[in-house]
């Protein structure tokens, strides 16, 4: 075995990224892009991957206050 196989693209890489969420089972990726694709939450409004802080309301995650507003969540502010 050369390394660990990326769970997204299948590349067998000798320097994989290992990520454990909350101490759970390991996930292996060959790059951050694949890790983001597999693990980052999606904005409830526009569907983009939230890789920054984002905003959260009533159990939903949004990439920004604008998307939260479009979804009917009022009074949110982006962190600055």
Biopython code that builds the backbone (N, CA, C, O; Angstrom):
import numpy as np
from Bio.PDB.StructureBuilder import StructureBuilder

atoms = [
    (1, "UNK", "N", (0.847, -1.171, 0.000)),
    (1, "UNK", "CA", (0.000, 0.000, 0.000)),
    (1, "UNK", "C", (0.896, 1.239, 0.000)),
    (1, "UNK", "O", (1.818, 1.338, 0.809)),
    (2, "UNK", "N", (0.634, 2.161, -0.885)),
    (2, "UNK", "CA", (1.429, 3.380, -1.038)),
    (2, "UNK", "C", (1.156, 4.356, 0.083)),
    (2, "UNK", "O", (2.092, 4.957, 0.611)),
    (3, "UNK", "N", (-0.076, 4.531, 0.457)),
    (3, "UNK", "CA", (-0.496, 5.454, 1.509)),
    (3, "UNK", "C", (-1.941, 5.149, 1.840)),
    (3, "UNK", "O", (-2.358, 3.991, 1.849)),
    (4, "UNK", "N", (-2.688, 6.176, 2.107)),
    (4, "UNK", "CA", (-4.115, 6.004, 2.362)),
    (4, "UNK", "C", (-4.884, 6.520, 1.159)),
    (4, "UNK", "O", (-4.484, 7.488, 0.512)),
    (5, "UNK", "N", (-5.984, 5.861, 0.876)),
    (5, "UNK", "CA", (-6.822, 6.232, -0.257)),
    (5, "UNK", "C", (-7.770, 7.362, 0.149)),
    (5, "UNK", "O", (-8.442, 7.277, 1.177)),
    (6, "UNK", "N", (-7.819, 8.412, -0.658)),
    (6, "UNK", "CA", (-8.723, 9.537, -0.402)),
    (6, "UNK", "C", (-10.161, 9.065, -0.540)),
    (6, "UNK", "O", (-10.513, 8.417, -1.525)),
    (7, "UNK", "N", (-11.002, 9.393, 0.457)),
    (7, "UNK", "CA", (-12.404, 8.950, 0.400)),
    (7, "UNK", "C", (-13.226, 9.663, -0.655)),
    (7, "UNK", "O", (-14.313, 9.200, -1.000)),
    (8, "UNK", "N", (-12.737, 10.776, -1.176)),
    (8, "UNK", "CA", (-13.510, 11.508, -2.188)),
    (8, "UNK", "C", (-13.074, 11.134, -3.597)),
    (8, "UNK", "O", (-13.893, 10.701, -4.407)),
    (9, "UNK", "N", (-11.788, 11.297, -3.895)),
    (9, "UNK", "CA", (-11.334, 11.101, -5.276)),
    (9, "UNK", "C", (-10.683, 9.748, -5.520)),
    (9, "UNK", "O", (-10.475, 9.360, -6.670)),
    (10, "UNK", "N", (-10.356, 9.022, -4.445)),
    (10, "UNK", "CA", (-9.769, 7.698, -4.604)),
    (10, "UNK", "C", (-8.263, 7.685, -4.815)),
    (10, "UNK", "O", (-7.673, 6.617, -4.977)),
    (11, "UNK", "N", (-7.630, 8.857, -4.816)),
    (11, "UNK", "CA", (-6.192, 8.910, -5.006)),
    (11, "UNK", "C", (-5.489, 8.225, -3.843)),
    (11, "UNK", "O", (-5.826, 8.459, -2.682)),
    (12, "UNK", "N", (-4.516, 7.381, -4.154)),
    (12, "UNK", "CA", (-3.721, 6.697, -3.146)),
    (12, "UNK", "C", (-2.462, 7.525, -2.941)),
    (12, "UNK", "O", (-1.557, 7.510, -3.775)),
    (13, "UNK", "N", (-2.407, 8.251, -1.821)),
    (13, "UNK", "CA", (-1.393, 9.280, -1.606)),
    (13, "UNK", "C", (-0.516, 8.929, -0.413)),
    (13, "UNK", "O", (-1.000, 8.396, 0.586)),
    (14, "UNK", "N", (0.788, 9.231, -0.521)),
    (14, "UNK", "CA", (1.721, 8.880, 0.560)),
    (14, "UNK", "C", (1.727, 9.877, 1.718)),
    (14, "UNK", "O", (2.331, 9.599, 2.754)),
    (15, "UNK", "N", (1.070, 11.034, 1.570)),
    (15, "UNK", "CA", (1.005, 12.027, 2.640)),
    (15, "UNK", "C", (-0.446, 12.464, 2.851)),
    (15, "UNK", "O", (-0.775, 13.632, 2.643)),
    (16, "UNK", "N", (-1.306, 11.549, 3.259)),
    (16, "UNK", "CA", (-2.727, 11.891, 3.389)),
    (16, "UNK", "C", (-3.010, 12.800, 4.583)),
    (16, "UNK", "O", (-2.226, 12.872, 5.529)),
    (17, "UNK", "N", (-4.131, 13.480, 4.516)),
    (17, "UNK", "CA", (-4.639, 14.264, 5.635)),
    (17, "UNK", "C", (-5.593, 13.346, 6.396)),
    (17, "UNK", "O", (-6.493, 12.756, 5.799)),
    (18, "UNK", "N", (-5.404, 13.222, 7.700)),
    (18, "UNK", "CA", (-6.308, 12.432, 8.528)),
    (18, "UNK", "C", (-7.119, 13.392, 9.389)),
    (18, "UNK", "O", (-6.558, 14.240, 10.083)),
    (19, "UNK", "N", (-8.422, 13.258, 9.341)),
    (19, "UNK", "CA", (-9.305, 14.100, 10.141)),
    (19, "UNK", "C", (-10.231, 13.207, 10.945)),
    (19, "UNK", "O", (-10.844, 12.280, 10.414)),
    (20, "UNK", "N", (-10.321, 13.501, 12.233)),
    (20, "UNK", "CA", (-11.254, 12.810, 13.122)),
    (20, "UNK", "C", (-12.227, 13.847, 13.655)),
    (20, "UNK", "O", (-11.811, 14.840, 14.253)),
    (21, "UNK", "N", (-13.503, 13.630, 13.447)),
    (21, "UNK", "CA", (-14.521, 14.554, 13.942)),
    (21, "UNK", "C", (-14.977, 14.109, 15.322)),
    (21, "UNK", "O", (-15.500, 13.007, 15.488)),
    (22, "UNK", "N", (-14.776, 14.976, 16.313)),
    (22, "UNK", "CA", (-15.196, 14.697, 17.685)),
    (22, "UNK", "C", (-14.666, 13.362, 18.196)),
    (22, "UNK", "O", (-15.365, 12.647, 18.914)),
    (23, "UNK", "N", (-13.436, 13.028, 17.828)),
    (23, "UNK", "CA", (-12.808, 11.799, 18.302)),
    (23, "UNK", "C", (-13.310, 10.533, 17.637)),
    (23, "UNK", "O", (-12.996, 9.430, 18.085)),
    (24, "UNK", "N", (-14.083, 10.679, 16.577)),
    (24, "UNK", "CA", (-14.644, 9.518, 15.885)),
    (24, "UNK", "C", (-13.643, 8.827, 14.978)),
    (24, "UNK", "O", (-12.433, 9.020, 15.093)),
    (25, "UNK", "N", (-14.165, 8.034, 14.089)),
    (25, "UNK", "CA", (-13.335, 7.297, 13.140)),
    (25, "UNK", "C", (-12.581, 8.253, 12.225)),
    (25, "UNK", "O", (-13.074, 9.338, 11.917)),
    (26, "UNK", "N", (-11.391, 7.856, 11.790)),
    (26, "UNK", "CA", (-10.607, 8.742, 10.921)),
    (26, "UNK", "C", (-11.176, 8.798, 9.503)),
    (26, "UNK", "O", (-11.743, 7.830, 8.997)),
    (27, "UNK", "N", (-11.003, 9.968, 8.883)),
    (27, "UNK", "CA", (-11.309, 10.178, 7.473)),
    (27, "UNK", "C", (-9.986, 10.537, 6.814)),
    (27, "UNK", "O", (-9.190, 11.278, 7.391)),
    (28, "UNK", "N", (-9.736, 10.016, 5.599)),
    (28, "UNK", "CA", (-8.475, 10.268, 4.909)),
    (28, "UNK", "C", (-8.735, 10.960, 3.578)),
    (28, "UNK", "O", (-9.626, 10.585, 2.816)),
    (29, "UNK", "N", (-7.916, 11.994, 3.323)),
    (29, "UNK", "CA", (-8.043, 12.781, 2.100)),
    (29, "UNK", "C", (-6.658, 13.087, 1.563)),
    (29, "UNK", "O", (-5.684, 13.124, 2.316)),
    (30, "UNK", "N", (-6.571, 13.308, 0.245)),
    (30, "UNK", "CA", (-5.282, 13.664, -0.339)),
    (30, "UNK", "C", (-5.065, 15.168, -0.393)),
    (30, "UNK", "O", (-3.954, 15.616, -0.677)),
    (31, "UNK", "N", (-6.109, 15.965, -0.124)),
    (31, "UNK", "CA", (-5.966, 17.424, -0.137)),
    (31, "UNK", "C", (-7.111, 18.056, 0.661)),
    (31, "UNK", "O", (-8.110, 17.402, 0.963)),
    (32, "UNK", "N", (-6.947, 19.328, 0.993)),
    (32, "UNK", "CA", (-7.990, 20.043, 1.730)),
    (32, "UNK", "C", (-9.267, 20.171, 0.909)),
    (32, "UNK", "O", (-10.366, 20.137, 1.463)),
    (33, "UNK", "N", (-9.133, 20.317, -0.402)),
    (33, "UNK", "CA", (-10.322, 20.440, -1.252)),
    (33, "UNK", "C", (-11.242, 19.228, -1.092)),
    (33, "UNK", "O", (-12.456, 19.388, -0.966)),
    (34, "UNK", "N", (-10.686, 18.037, -1.095)),
    (34, "UNK", "CA", (-11.498, 16.833, -0.912)),
    (34, "UNK", "C", (-12.095, 16.777, 0.491)),
    (34, "UNK", "O", (-13.247, 16.376, 0.659)),
    (35, "UNK", "N", (-11.314, 17.179, 1.507)),
    (35, "UNK", "CA", (-11.820, 17.194, 2.881)),
    (35, "UNK", "C", (-12.997, 18.153, 3.005)),
    (35, "UNK", "O", (-14.000, 17.825, 3.639)),
    (36, "UNK", "N", (-12.881, 19.337, 2.404)),
    (36, "UNK", "CA", (-13.969, 20.315, 2.431)),
    (36, "UNK", "C", (-15.196, 19.753, 1.733)),
    (36, "UNK", "O", (-16.311, 19.878, 2.240)),
    (37, "UNK", "N", (-15.004, 19.145, 0.594)),
    (37, "UNK", "CA", (-16.123, 18.577, -0.162)),
    (37, "UNK", "C", (-16.878, 17.535, 0.666)),
    (37, "UNK", "O", (-18.106, 17.462, 0.613)),
    (38, "UNK", "N", (-16.144, 16.741, 1.423)),
    (38, "UNK", "CA", (-16.767, 15.656, 2.186)),
    (38, "UNK", "C", (-17.327, 16.097, 3.536)),
    (38, "UNK", "O", (-18.353, 15.575, 3.971)),
    (39, "UNK", "N", (-16.675, 17.049, 4.208)),
    (39, "UNK", "CA", (-16.999, 17.304, 5.605)),
    (39, "UNK", "C", (-17.597, 18.666, 5.925)),
    (39, "UNK", "O", (-18.293, 18.804, 6.931)),
    (40, "UNK", "N", (-17.344, 19.671, 5.098)),
    (40, "UNK", "CA", (-17.852, 21.007, 5.422)),
    (40, "UNK", "C", (-19.370, 21.049, 5.240)),
    (40, "UNK", "O", (-19.900, 20.480, 4.286)),
    (41, "UNK", "N", (-20.061, 21.720, 6.152)),
    (41, "UNK", "CA", (-21.514, 21.817, 6.005)),
    (41, "UNK", "C", (-21.891, 22.685, 4.802)),
    (41, "UNK", "O", (-21.107, 23.526, 4.363)),
    (42, "UNK", "N", (-23.085, 22.471, 4.283)),
    (42, "UNK", "CA", (-23.584, 23.282, 3.178)),
    (42, "UNK", "C", (-24.488, 24.374, 3.709)),
    (42, "UNK", "O", (-25.231, 24.165, 4.668)),
    (43, "UNK", "N", (-24.426, 25.541, 3.085)),
    (43, "UNK", "CA", (-25.325, 26.641, 3.426)),
    (43, "UNK", "C", (-26.757, 26.202, 3.118)),
    (43, "UNK", "O", (-27.038, 25.695, 2.032)),
    (44, "UNK", "N", (-27.647, 26.398, 4.071)),
    (44, "UNK", "CA", (-29.047, 25.996, 3.903)),
    (44, "UNK", "C", (-29.765, 26.791, 2.821)),
    (44, "UNK", "O", (-30.810, 26.364, 2.328)),
    (45, "UNK", "N", (-29.216, 27.940, 2.449)),
    (45, "UNK", "CA", (-29.860, 28.777, 1.430)),
    (45, "UNK", "C", (-29.255, 28.582, 0.040)),
    (45, "UNK", "O", (-29.979, 28.269, -0.905)),
    (46, "UNK", "N", (-27.952, 28.761, -0.096)),
    (46, "UNK", "CA", (-27.348, 28.735, -1.439)),
    (46, "UNK", "C", (-26.630, 27.427, -1.760)),
    (46, "UNK", "O", (-26.323, 27.162, -2.922)),
    (47, "UNK", "N", (-26.361, 26.612, -0.748)),
    (47, "UNK", "CA", (-25.740, 25.313, -0.995)),
    (47, "UNK", "C", (-24.221, 25.309, -1.052)),
    (47, "UNK", "O", (-23.623, 24.246, -1.219)),
    (48, "UNK", "N", (-23.572, 26.474, -0.918)),
    (48, "UNK", "CA", (-22.115, 26.473, -0.957)),
    (48, "UNK", "C", (-21.567, 25.855, 0.328)),
    (48, "UNK", "O", (-22.249, 25.817, 1.352)),
    (49, "UNK", "N", (-20.341, 25.380, 0.260)),
    (49, "UNK", "CA", (-19.689, 24.805, 1.435)),
    (49, "UNK", "C", (-19.259, 25.921, 2.376)),
    (49, "UNK", "O", (-18.654, 26.904, 1.946)),
    (50, "UNK", "N", (-19.568, 25.770, 3.648)),
    (50, "UNK", "CA", (-19.214, 26.768, 4.649)),
    (50, "UNK", "C", (-17.866, 26.366, 5.229)),
    (50, "UNK", "O", (-17.772, 25.426, 6.018)),
    (51, "UNK", "N", (-16.819, 27.093, 4.827)),
    (51, "UNK", "CA", (-15.472, 26.768, 5.303)),
    (51, "UNK", "C", (-14.941, 27.827, 6.265)),
    (51, "UNK", "O", (-13.843, 27.690, 6.803)),
    (52, "UNK", "N", (-15.722, 28.875, 6.477)),
    (52, "UNK", "CA", (-15.378, 29.890, 7.466)),
    (52, "UNK", "C", (-16.303, 29.740, 8.659)),
    (52, "UNK", "O", (-16.780, 28.644, 8.952)),
    (53, "UNK", "N", (-16.551, 30.831, 9.337)),
    (53, "UNK", "CA", (-17.404, 30.793, 10.517)),
    (53, "UNK", "C", (-18.866, 30.580, 10.167)),
    (53, "UNK", "O", (-19.550, 29.805, 10.835)),
    (54, "UNK", "N", (-19.358, 31.250, 9.137)),
    (54, "UNK", "CA", (-20.770, 31.145, 8.813)),
    (54, "UNK", "C", (-21.628, 31.663, 9.952)),
    (54, "UNK", "O", (-21.116, 32.213, 10.927)),
    (55, "UNK", "N", (-22.926, 31.486, 9.826)),
    (55, "UNK", "CA", (-23.866, 31.846, 10.885)),
    (55, "UNK", "C", (-24.841, 30.694, 11.052)),
    (55, "UNK", "O", (-25.096, 29.949, 10.106)),
    (56, "UNK", "N", (-25.384, 30.548, 12.249)),
    (56, "UNK", "CA", (-26.284, 29.435, 12.542)),
    (56, "UNK", "C", (-27.515, 29.953, 13.258)),
    (56, "UNK", "O", (-27.422, 30.787, 14.159)),
    (57, "UNK", "N", (-28.673, 29.448, 12.846)),
    (57, "UNK", "CA", (-29.937, 29.818, 13.486)),
    (57, "UNK", "C", (-30.898, 28.647, 13.418)),
    (57, "UNK", "O", (-31.113, 28.064, 12.356)),
    (58, "UNK", "N", (-31.473, 28.309, 14.561)),
    (58, "UNK", "CA", (-32.476, 27.250, 14.641)),
    (58, "UNK", "C", (-32.017, 25.950, 13.974)),
    (58, "UNK", "O", (-32.787, 25.282, 13.283)),
    (59, "UNK", "N", (-30.746, 25.610, 14.197)),
    (59, "UNK", "CA", (-30.197, 24.362, 13.685)),
    (59, "UNK", "C", (-29.787, 24.386, 12.228)),
    (59, "UNK", "O", (-29.333, 23.369, 11.706)),
    (60, "UNK", "N", (-29.935, 25.522, 11.554)),
    (60, "UNK", "CA", (-29.513, 25.633, 10.164)),
    (60, "UNK", "C", (-28.235, 26.453, 10.089)),
    (60, "UNK", "O", (-28.035, 27.385, 10.867)),
    (61, "UNK", "N", (-27.370, 26.095, 9.141)),
    (61, "UNK", "CA", (-26.113, 26.793, 8.944)),
    (61, "UNK", "C", (-26.189, 27.552, 7.630)),
    (61, "UNK", "O", (-26.666, 27.033, 6.621)),
    (62, "UNK", "N", (-25.707, 28.794, 7.662)),
    (62, "UNK", "CA", (-25.681, 29.648, 6.477)),
    (62, "UNK", "C", (-24.261, 30.165, 6.283)),
    (62, "UNK", "O", (-23.517, 30.339, 7.248)),
    (63, "UNK", "N", (-23.894, 30.407, 5.039)),
    (63, "UNK", "CA", (-22.546, 30.907, 4.765)),
    (63, "UNK", "C", (-22.389, 32.355, 5.189)),
    (63, "UNK", "O", (-21.276, 32.801, 5.467)),
    (64, "UNK", "N", (-23.498, 33.102, 5.244)),
    (64, "UNK", "CA", (-23.426, 34.521, 5.592)),
    (64, "UNK", "C", (-24.797, 35.011, 6.072)),
    (64, "UNK", "O", (-25.806, 34.321, 5.931)),
    (65, "UNK", "N", (-24.804, 36.212, 6.639)),
    (65, "UNK", "CA", (-26.054, 36.796, 7.130)),
    (65, "UNK", "C", (-27.037, 37.068, 5.991)),
    (65, "UNK", "O", (-28.251, 37.000, 6.188)),
    (66, "UNK", "N", (-26.520, 37.371, 4.815)),
    (66, "UNK", "CA", (-27.389, 37.623, 3.666)),
    (66, "UNK", "C", (-28.205, 36.383, 3.306)),
    (66, "UNK", "O", (-29.403, 36.487, 3.041)),
    (67, "UNK", "N", (-27.571, 35.223, 3.295)),
    (67, "UNK", "CA", (-28.299, 33.980, 3.006)),
    (67, "UNK", "C", (-29.307, 33.666, 4.105)),
    (67, "UNK", "O", (-30.402, 33.178, 3.827)),
    (68, "UNK", "N", (-28.939, 33.945, 5.348)),
    (68, "UNK", "CA", (-29.871, 33.729, 6.462)),
    (68, "UNK", "C", (-31.093, 34.627, 6.282)),
    (68, "UNK", "O", (-32.225, 34.184, 6.475)),
    (69, "UNK", "N", (-30.866, 35.868, 5.917)),
    (69, "UNK", "CA", (-31.960, 36.820, 5.690)),
    (69, "UNK", "C", (-32.882, 36.332, 4.566)),
    (69, "UNK", "O", (-34.105, 36.397, 4.691)),
    (70, "UNK", "N", (-32.295, 35.847, 3.478)),
    (70, "UNK", "CA", (-33.091, 35.324, 2.358)),
    (70, "UNK", "C", (-33.949, 34.142, 2.798)),
    (70, "UNK", "O", (-35.035, 33.925, 2.261)),
    (71, "UNK", "N", (-33.464, 33.382, 3.771)),
    (71, "UNK", "CA", (-34.189, 32.218, 4.274)),
    (71, "UNK", "C", (-35.206, 32.585, 5.355)),
    (71, "UNK", "O", (-35.883, 31.718, 5.907)),
    (72, "UNK", "N", (-35.300, 33.884, 5.648)),
    (72, "UNK", "CA", (-36.285, 34.329, 6.631)),
    (72, "UNK", "C", (-35.776, 34.474, 8.046)),
    (72, "UNK", "O", (-36.562, 34.690, 8.969)),
    (73, "UNK", "N", (-34.479, 34.359, 8.232)),
    (73, "UNK", "CA", (-33.884, 34.533, 9.557)),
    (73, "UNK", "C", (-33.414, 35.984, 9.654)),
    (73, "UNK", "O", (-32.522, 36.397, 8.913)),
    (74, "UNK", "N", (-33.999, 36.742, 10.545)),
    (74, "UNK", "CA", (-33.695, 38.165, 10.649)),
    (74, "UNK", "C", (-32.785, 38.465, 11.836)),
    (74, "UNK", "O", (-32.772, 37.734, 12.827)),
    (75, "UNK", "N", (-32.029, 39.547, 11.719)),
    (75, "UNK", "CA", (-31.185, 40.010, 12.804)),
    (75, "UNK", "C", (-29.807, 39.365, 12.862)),
    (75, "UNK", "O", (-29.073, 39.597, 13.823)),
    (76, "UNK", "N", (-29.428, 38.565, 11.870)),
    (76, "UNK", "CA", (-28.103, 37.943, 11.868)),
    (76, "UNK", "C", (-27.085, 38.958, 11.376)),
    (76, "UNK", "O", (-27.396, 39.836, 10.571)),
    (77, "UNK", "N", (-25.860, 38.821, 11.876)),
    (77, "UNK", "CA", (-24.748, 39.652, 11.409)),
    (77, "UNK", "C", (-23.569, 38.757, 11.119)),
    (77, "UNK", "O", (-23.297, 37.809, 11.854)),
    (78, "UNK", "N", (-22.868, 39.064, 10.039)),
    (78, "UNK", "CA", (-21.620, 38.345, 9.761)),
    (78, "UNK", "C", (-20.592, 38.792, 10.777)),
    (78, "UNK", "O", (-20.619, 39.938, 11.226)),
    (79, "UNK", "N", (-19.689, 37.905, 11.143)),
    (79, "UNK", "CA", (-18.604, 38.250, 12.065)),
    (79, "UNK", "C", (-17.596, 39.087, 11.307)),
    (79, "UNK", "O", (-17.272, 38.810, 10.152)),
    (80, "UNK", "N", (-17.113, 40.100, 11.968)),
    (80, "UNK", "CA", (-16.108, 40.951, 11.328)),
    (80, "UNK", "C", (-14.911, 41.135, 12.240)),
    (80, "UNK", "O", (-13.957, 41.823, 11.875)),
]
sb = StructureBuilder()
sb.init_structure("model")
sb.init_model(0)
sb.init_chain("A")
sb.init_seg("    ")
for serial, (resi, resn, name, xyz) in enumerate(atoms, 1):
    if name == "N":
        sb.init_residue(resn, " ", resi, " ")
    sb.init_atom(name, np.array(xyz, "f"), 0.0, 1.0, " ", f" {name:<3s}", serial, name[0])
structure = sb.get_structure()
